[in-house]
Amino acid sequence: MPDDHSGSAHVSLRIPHDVVAAFEELAAKLDRPRSWVMLRALRQYLEDEGAEIIEDLESLAELDRGESAPLEESIRVVRNIIGTTRKTRTHRK
């Protein structure tokens, strides 16, 4: 990550002392700035939980618009998944 701050914004945030201490400890062990560790943690959150939340909200919006698969199709997909899993387990034994 470049050290110039041309593509960044300053953000002020209140964080519990124990969380700050944990970031400082990790930063020291990695020989990196605390802000670098915090930025990585924020990006990881956005990639994992943030993406999952957005996907869930988009799915709910689709349902609200009446965009859903017929029940029979969903049951067929689930049965295919179960059948594939059973076949895989049988071949492993």
MODELLER restraints for C-alpha pairs under 7 A, 6 or more apart:
rsr = mdl.restraints
at = mdl.atoms
rsr.add(forms.Gaussian(group=physical.xy_distance, feature=features.Distance(at['CA:23:A'], at['CA:34:A']), mean=6.12, stdev=0.5))
rsr.add(forms.Gaussian(group=physical.xy_distance, feature=features.Distance(at['CA:23:A'], at['CA:37:A']), mean=6.69, stdev=0.5))
rsr.add(forms.Gaussian(group=physical.xy_distance, feature=features.Distance(at['CA:23:A'], at['CA:38:A']), mean=6.89, stdev=0.5))
rsr.add(forms.Gaussian(group=physical.xy_distance, feature=features.Distance(at['CA:24:A'], at['CA:34:A']), mean=5.64, stdev=0.5))
rsr.add(forms.Gaussian(group=physical.xy_distance, feature=features.Distance(at['CA:27:A'], at['CA:33:A']), mean=5.74, stdev=0.5))
rsr.add(forms.Gaussian(group=physical.xy_distance, feature=features.Distance(at['CA:27:A'], at['CA:34:A']), mean=5.14, stdev=0.5))
rsr.add(forms.Gaussian(group=physical.xy_distance, feature=features.Distance(at['CA:27:A'], at['CA:37:A']), mean=6.11, stdev=0.5))
rsr.add(forms.Gaussian(group=physical.xy_distance, feature=features.Distance(at['CA:62:A'], at['CA:68:A']), mean=6.96, stdev=0.5))
